[in-house]
């Protein structure tokens, strides 16, 4: 059996010498190396920014979206949107394990969710079985490779698979909220009505305690009402997050000129960087979870308005993020019921 690099560099076709995520093309032959895992894939959860871009490009036509996804995977050997650069994650069943794969607890037949991006995962799709423009979960007949360095979670028995997939896809966001938000903080969650936003709201409300504030900025009145009905924010602003000064003025009415201690950006469209920066206090923190973020816009824009704040890249991994997120589903009946309606 062929020996592989722990980080998957042996799968890189172009450009040689780089890692799988920034690579333009991967070898997606489904014959494993000595330290890889072969997965029979049941469903992909495509990153929200990527899925939104695909949907808009195809005018919401499901057949065109299928063709575009298949074309990307055929060209790149992985599901990495060439516009957003992002991927998503998958669920499936372990079919084969290389003898040198590091985690000896994993067994053939285990159901798992990968906790690494599809943008670095060798993937071969035989058939798309179901795709809805309104859901970023795509049912497939496919296979994928997990590298020796790859993170994964065994799917829990007490949570339906599709629900677990939806939650684990954005597990990094509420976990980072848990790290950043302290008791008494004023927190703004931009894009609070979506999947990651709802989980972030729950964790923020938990962390700020009796004397803190959670503010949500949400474009969709329907999503805003959802947050209100579930009691997941103290203040809800219905606004377009790309309209910087409109959102700034509405947030400052709540917070005063000081602004927010922490801002969490979950918006799946571009050009919301400066909104996040302007509403955040000096030496506060902005966490950009959205893969629609331009980090050059954020860095240079903060400099341009004289803001000394911590700009945090949306790393989808935080230690313990899977358990924290699944526990939110277990703790909150309302969030579980919402996710069941949307994803199961």
Secondary structure as GFF3:
##gff-version 3
##sequence-region A 1 344
A	DSSP	three_ten_helix	9	11	.	.	.	ID=ss1
A	DSSP	beta_strand	12	14	.	.	.	ID=ss2
A	DSSP	beta_strand	25	26	.	.	.	ID=ss3
A	DSSP	beta_strand	37	46	.	.	.	ID=ss4
A	DSSP	alpha_helix	48	57	.	.	.	ID=ss5
A	DSSP	alpha_helix	62	76	.	.	.	ID=ss6
A	DSSP	beta_strand	88	97	.	.	.	ID=ss7
A	DSSP	beta_strand	111	114	.	.	.	ID=ss8
A	DSSP	three_ten_helix	118	120	.	.	.	ID=ss9
A	DSSP	beta_strand	123	131	.	.	.	ID=ss10
A	DSSP	beta_strand	137	146	.	.	.	ID=ss11
A	DSSP	beta_strand	152	154	.	.	.	ID=ss12
A	DSSP	alpha_helix	161	169	.	.	.	ID=ss13
A	DSSP	alpha_helix	171	180	.	.	.	ID=ss14
A	DSSP	beta_strand	186	190	.	.	.	ID=ss15
A	DSSP	alpha_helix	195	208	.	.	.	ID=ss16
A	DSSP	three_ten_helix	209	211	.	.	.	ID=ss17
A	DSSP	beta_strand	213	218	.	.	.	ID=ss18
A	DSSP	alpha_helix	221	230	.	.	.	ID=ss19
A	DSSP	beta_strand	235	238	.	.	.	ID=ss20
A	DSSP	alpha_helix	244	255	.	.	.	ID=ss21
A	DSSP	beta_strand	260	265	.	.	.	ID=ss22
A	DSSP	alpha_helix	273	278	.	.	.	ID=ss23
A	DSSP	beta_strand	280	288	.	.	.	ID=ss24
A	DSSP	alpha_helix	295	304	.	.	.	ID=ss25
A	DSSP	beta_strand	310	313	.	.	.	ID=ss26
A	DSSP	alpha_helix	321	331	.	.	.	ID=ss27
A	DSSP	alpha_helix	333	343	.	.	.	ID=ss28
###
